[in-house]
């Protein structure tokens, strides 16, 4: 039986890995052994952070809404509770965009939420 020489297929595999490692620093972009490790770890980070991105953006939206609402003399939780009682269903992404753009519609939402909140004792 003839022996299998795998230079062509090995080069193809190495080339794919080194292509993914483009932009890495040091030997991580040029040495196949290290590049393979770095590419595998980069894939793990990417997988994890696709999920973390959702929670990071949600917390950013909450921070932006809270900052805008506090300028109007309310807290985030009181504002969100007031919106819920008023029957206004706008997600945090849109609320944050409205607050960031300093929209007059956001001021109207604050007024609506104030009407449905109970006065502090």
Secondary structure as GFF3:
##gff-version 3
##sequence-region A 1 121
A	DSSP	alpha_helix	7	20	.	.	.	ID=ss1
A	DSSP	three_ten_helix	26	29	.	.	.	ID=ss2
A	DSSP	alpha_helix	32	71	.	.	.	ID=ss3
A	DSSP	alpha_helix	76	86	.	.	.	ID=ss4
A	DSSP	alpha_helix	92	100	.	.	.	ID=ss5
A	DSSP	alpha_helix	104	115	.	.	.	ID=ss6
###
